[in-house]
C-alpha cells in the first residue's frame, strides 16, 4: 500500500491556505488512485476516491400556458383531430400532429410557443454516451369531440349524449348503435402523446424533429409519424400492429374516457367522457366527467453523442385495441364512425381538445 504525505493539522487547528489543503487532497488521490476491491479489506476509504460525482448537465421545464376554467369552451386551435376524421387536413401519409397551441389556444408554430422550445437559447446541450436523460410529460385533456354518422359533438356540434352512451357502453359498443359485430367497445380506443427531439439545429423546423428511437435508438418509442390509417375491422393488416406490451414504454397513452362507477344496479361501471366545457355537475346521462390530467416519465441512458437543440410534444390518434394471436396490439384507425361504411368497417374518429401541456427535462452525467 502507498503512504500519503499527510500533514496533521489537529489538534492545533491552525489557519491554512488553499495550496496546503489542495496538496492534502492531491496526495490522498494519488496514493489511493488504484485502490479497488482487490486491495482493500478493512481500510477506511473516502467514497470521493472511488466514485465520481453525478452532475446535472441541464434542467428545464416548460408549459404552453393554456389554462381554462370550467365550463369554458376551448379554442379551435386546441383541437387535435383523429387521423380518421374526414376533416383531417395533414395528408394521407401524416399520422401525428405537433402540440403547438399557445397561451390563447391558437395554433402557433413559432419556436418558443406551444411545446416547441429550444434548449440553452438555441445553442443546444451536448449529450454524451452514458448520460441519463429524463423527460417528464404532463397533459390536461379538456374535452372530446365525438363524431357519429357525420354529426360532430359539442362544443361545436349537436350529437346527443344518448348516442354517445350507446357508442361506448352497449354490448359490442358500436354494434348496438349500427349493427355488425366489430363495435368500439368500452375503452377500446386511445391517443398517444410523446416527445420528439431536434438534434439538427436551433431553427425549430418541424421536419427536423425525430423520435427518441431515431436519436438514441432506444426501444418503446416507435416512429408513429408516417403511418397510413388502417380500416377498422376484425382483421386489420398485420403490418399495422404495434405491440402493446413493448412498443409504448416511452409513450404517454391518453385514454378517451374515465372509468367510473354508475348510480344504478344495471350499470355498475361505465366509461364516461371528460368534458370540461360543461358544468360542474356533469350530469349529462351520467356520462360526462371533469377534465383528465395524465402524466408519465421517460428515463433512458444516451447511447449516442448528439447535440440536443429542442423538444416538442406530438399527438397521434385514434389508436384501437386488437389482438395478434395472443399478443395485445394497437393499430391506427383509418375510418370515421359512420354506419354507411357497412359491416365491420365503421370506425372511430374522436378528436381531443388539450388544455395545458408541459414537459420537463433533466440530463445527468457520471450517474
C-alpha positions in Angstrom: 0.0 0.0 0.0 1.2 3.6 -0.6 1.7 6.2 2.0 0.4 9.7 1.6 2.5 12.6 3.0 -0.3 13.9 5.2 0.2 16.9 7.5 -1.9 16.5 10.7 -3.5 19.9 11.4 -5.2 18.5 14.5 -5.2 19.4 17.5 -3.7 22.8 16.8 -6.2 23.6 14.0 -4.2 26.4 12.5 -5.4 28.7 9.7 -4.2 27.1 6.5 -4.0 28.4 2.9 -5.7 26.9 -0.2 -2.4 25.5 -1.5 -1.8 23.4 1.6 -5.3 22.0 1.6 -5.2 21.2 -2.1 -1.9 19.4 -1.6 -3.5 17.2 1.0 -6.3 16.1 -1.3 -3.8 15.6 -4.2 -1.7 13.4 -2.0 -4.6 11.2 -1.0 -5.9 11.0 -4.5 -2.5 9.9 -5.8 -2.0 7.3 -3.0 -5.4 5.8 -3.3 -6.0 6.1 -7.0 -5.5 2.4 -7.6 -7.5 1.1 -4.6 -10.2 -1.3 -5.6 -12.0 -4.4 -4.3 -8.8 -6.5 -4.7 -6.5 -4.5 -2.4 -8.9 -3.0 0.2 -10.2 -5.0 3.1 -10.7 -3.1 6.3 -9.1 0.2 5.4 -11.3 3.3 5.5 -11.6 4.9 2.1 -13.4 8.1 1.3 -16.0 7.5 -1.4 -14.7 10.5 -3.2 -11.6 8.4 -4.1 -13.7 5.7 -5.7 -16.8 7.3 -7.2 -17.2 10.3 -9.5 -19.8 12.8 -8.5 -23.1 12.9 -10.6 -23.6 16.2 -12.3 -26.8 17.8 -13.5 -25.9 19.0 -17.0 -29.2 20.6 -17.9 -32.6 21.2 -16.4 -35.6 22.8 -18.0 -39.4 22.9 -17.6 -41.9 24.4 -20.0 -45.7 24.9 -20.3 -47.7 26.1 -23.2 -49.6 28.2 -20.7 -53.1 27.5 -21.9 -55.4 27.3 -18.9 -59.2 27.1 -18.8 -61.8 27.3 -16.1 -64.9 25.0 -16.1 -67.2 25.4 -18.1 -65.1 27.2 -20.7 -65.3 26.2 -24.3 -61.8 25.5 -25.7 -60.3 27.3 -28.6 -60.4 25.7 -32.1 -56.6 25.6 -32.1 -56.6 23.3 -29.1 -58.4 20.5 -31.1 -56.2 17.5 -32.1 -58.1 15.6 -34.7 -58.2 11.9 -35.3 -56.4 10.5 -38.3 -59.7 9.0 -39.3 -61.5 12.4 -39.1 -62.8 13.3 -42.6 -61.6 16.9 -41.9 -58.0 15.7 -41.2 -56.0 18.4 -43.1 -52.5 17.0 -43.0 -52.4 14.5 -45.8 -52.7 10.7 -46.2 -49.2 9.7 -45.0 -49.1 12.0 -42.0 -50.3 10.4 -38.7 -49.2 12.8 -36.0 -49.7 16.5 -35.1 -47.2 18.7 -33.2 -48.8 20.0 -30.0 -48.4 23.7 -30.8 -51.4 25.6 -29.3 -50.2 28.6 -27.2 -51.5 30.5 -24.2 -54.6 31.6 -26.1 -55.4 28.2 -27.5 -54.4 29.3 -31.0 -52.1 27.3 -33.3 -48.6 28.8 -33.1 -45.7 27.1 -34.9 -43.1 29.6 -33.8 -40.3 28.1 -31.6 -40.8 29.2 -28.0 -44.6 28.7 -28.2 -46.7 25.7 -27.7 -44.5 22.8 -26.7 -41.7 23.6 -29.2 -38.9 25.1 -27.0 -35.2 25.4 -27.5 -32.5 24.3 -25.0 -29.9 26.9 -23.9 -31.3 29.6 -26.1 -30.9 27.6 -29.3 -27.3 26.6 -28.7 -28.3 23.2 -27.6 -26.9 20.8 -25.0 -24.1 18.4 -25.8 -25.3 14.9 -24.7 -22.6 12.2 -24.3 -22.9 8.5 -24.3 -23.8 7.3 -20.8 -25.7 10.5 -19.8 -29.0 9.8 -18.1 -31.9 11.6 -19.7 -35.3 12.1 -18.0 -38.3 13.7 -19.8 -41.5 14.3 -17.9 -44.8 14.8 -19.7 -47.9 16.3 -18.2 -51.1 16.7 -20.3 -54.5 18.2 -19.4 -57.2 16.8 -21.7 -60.1 19.2 -21.5 -62.8 17.6 -23.6 -63.6 15.3 -26.6 -65.1 16.0 -29.9 -67.0 12.9 -30.9 -68.3 12.1 -34.4 -71.0 9.7 -35.2 -72.6 9.3 -38.6 -71.2 12.6 -39.8 -72.6 14.6 -36.8 -70.0 16.4 -34.7 -70.4 16.6 -31.0 -70.4 19.6 -28.7 -68.7 22.0 -28.1 -69.1 22.6 -31.8 -72.0 20.2 -32.6 -75.3 18.7 -31.5 -74.6 15.0 -31.0 -76.9 13.6 -28.3 -75.4 12.1 -25.1 -77.7 9.0 -25.6 -75.9 8.2 -28.9 -72.5 8.6 -27.2 -73.6 6.3 -24.4 -74.7 3.6 -26.9 -71.4 4.1 -28.8 -69.3 3.2 -25.8 -71.4 1.3 -23.3 -73.5 -1.1 -25.3 -72.5 -4.7 -25.6 -70.2 -4.6 -28.6 -70.1 -0.8 -28.5 -71.0 0.4 -32.0 -72.7 -2.8 -32.8 -75.7 -1.7 -30.7 -75.9 1.6 -32.5 -75.2 0.5 -36.0 -75.3 -3.4 -36.2 -72.4 -5.6 -37.1 -70.0 -7.4 -34.8 -67.0 -5.1 -34.5 -68.0 -2.2 -32.3 -65.8 0.2 -30.5 -66.4 -1.4 -27.1 -65.5 0.1 -23.7 -62.2 1.9 -23.6 -61.0 0.2 -26.8 -59.5 3.4 -28.3 -56.9 6.0 -27.1 -54.5 8.6 -28.3 -50.7 8.7 -27.9 -48.6 11.7 -26.8 -44.8 11.6 -26.9 -41.7 13.8 -27.3 -39.6 14.2 -30.4 -36.2 15.8 -30.3 -34.3 18.1 -32.7 -30.6 17.2 -33.0 -30.1 19.2 -36.2 -30.3 22.9 -35.3 -32.0 25.5 -33.1 -34.1 26.8 -36.0 -37.1 24.6 -34.9 -38.2 23.3 -38.3 -40.8 20.5 -37.6 -39.2 18.2 -40.2 -36.0 18.2 -38.0 -37.8 16.6 -35.0 -37.2 12.8 -34.8 -38.4 10.1 -32.4 -36.3 9.2 -29.5 -35.7 5.8 -31.2 -34.0 7.6 -34.0 -31.9 10.0 -32.0 -30.8 7.4 -29.4 -32.0 4.0 -30.8 -34.0 3.2 -27.6 -36.9 0.8 -27.6 -40.5 1.7 -26.8 -40.6 4.9 -28.9 -41.5 3.9 -32.4 -41.9 6.3 -35.3 -45.7 7.0 -35.4 -45.4 9.9 -37.8 -45.8 8.4 -41.3 -48.5 5.7 -41.0 -51.4 5.4 -43.3 -54.6 4.8 -41.3 -55.9 1.3 -41.4 -59.5 0.4 -42.0 -61.2 -0.9 -38.9 -62.3 -4.5 -38.9 -61.9 -7.9 -37.4 -58.5 -8.4 -39.1 -56.6 -5.1 -39.8 -53.4 -5.7 -41.7 -50.8 -7.4 -39.6 -48.1 -4.9 -40.6 -50.0 -2.1 -38.9 -49.8 -3.6 -35.4 -47.7 -2.2 -32.6 -47.1 -4.5 -29.7 -49.0 -3.1 -26.7 -46.6 -4.7 -24.2 -43.3 -3.4 -25.8 -43.8 -0.6 -28.2 -45.2 2.1 -25.8 -42.8 2.1 -22.9 -41.7 5.6 -23.7 -45.1 7.0 -24.8 -48.0 8.6 -22.8 -51.2 6.7 -23.6 -54.1 9.1 -23.3 -57.5 7.4 -22.8 -60.6 8.9 -24.2 -62.6 8.0 -21.1 -62.6 7.8 -17.4 -63.5 4.6 -15.7 -66.3 5.4 -13.2 -68.9 3.8 -11.0 -72.6 4.2 -12.0 -75.5 5.1 -9.8 -77.7 2.1 -10.5 -77.7 -1.7 -10.4 -77.9 -2.2 -14.1 -74.7 -0.3 -14.8 -72.2 -1.0 -12.0 -69.4 0.8 -14.0 -69.1 2.7 -17.3 -66.8 4.8 -19.4 -67.7 8.5 -19.3 -66.0 11.1 -21.4 -64.1 14.0 -19.9 -66.0 17.2 -20.9 -64.6 20.3 -19.3 -66.8 22.6 -21.4 -69.9 21.5 -19.5 -70.7 22.5 -15.9 -69.6 21.2 -12.5 -72.5 18.8 -12.1 -71.5 16.6 -15.2 -75.0 15.0 -15.1 -75.5 14.5 -18.8 -76.8 10.9 -18.8 -74.3 10.3 -16.1 -71.8 10.2 -18.9 -69.7 13.4 -18.5 -66.8 13.9 -16.2 -64.3 16.7 -15.4 -61.1 17.2 -17.5 -58.5 14.5 -17.3 -54.8 15.0 -16.4 -52.3 12.4 -17.4 -48.5 12.3 -16.8 -45.6 10.0 -17.4 -41.8 10.0 -17.2 -39.3 8.7 -19.8 -35.9 7.8 -18.5 -33.1 6.3 -20.6 -29.3 6.2 -21.0 -28.0 8.0 -24.0 -26.2 5.7 -26.4 -25.1 8.4 -28.9 -23.1 11.7 -28.7 -25.5 14.3 -30.0 -26.4 18.0 -29.5 -29.9 18.3 -28.2 -31.3 21.6 -29.6 -35.0 21.4 -28.7 -38.0 19.2 -27.8 -41.6 19.2 -29.0 -44.6 17.1 -28.0 -46.7 15.3 -30.6 -50.2 13.8 -30.7 -51.3 10.7 -32.7 -54.7 9.1 -32.7 -57.1 7.4 -32.8 -55.4 4.1 -31.8 -57.5 1.0 -31.3 -57.1 -2.3 -29.4 -56.8 -5.6 -31.3 -55.1 -8.9 -30.9 -52.4 -10.6 -32.9 -52.5 -14.2 -31.8 -52.1 -14.0 -28.1 -50.4 -10.5 -28.2 -52.4 -7.4 -27.5 -51.7 -4.7 -30.1 -52.8 -1.3 -31.2 -53.4 -0.1 -34.7 -54.1 3.4 -36.1 -57.7 3.8 -37.1 -58.3 5.0 -40.6 -62.1 5.0 -40.9 -64.6 7.5 -39.4 -67.5 6.4 -37.2 -70.1 6.0 -39.9 -72.7 3.2 -40.4 -72.8 3.9 -44.1 -69.4 2.1 -44.3 -71.3 -1.1 -43.6 -70.5 -4.4 -42.0 -67.4 -4.3 -39.8 -65.8 -1.3 -41.3 -67.3 1.6 -39.4 -64.5 3.2 -37.4 -63.8 5.8 -34.7 -63.0 9.5 -35.3 -62.8 11.1 -31.8 -60.9 14.3 -31.5 -59.5 15.7 -28.3 -59.2 19.3 -27.0 -56.0 19.7 -25.0 -55.6 22.4 -22.4 -52.2 22.9 -20.6 -49.4 20.7 -21.9 -46.0 20.6 -20.1 -42.7 18.9 -20.3 -39.6 18.8 -18.1 -36.1 17.7 -18.9 -33.1 16.7 -16.8 -29.8 15.4 -18.1 -27.3 13.8 -15.6 -23.7 12.8 -16.1 -21.5 10.4 -14.1 -24.5 8.7 -12.7 
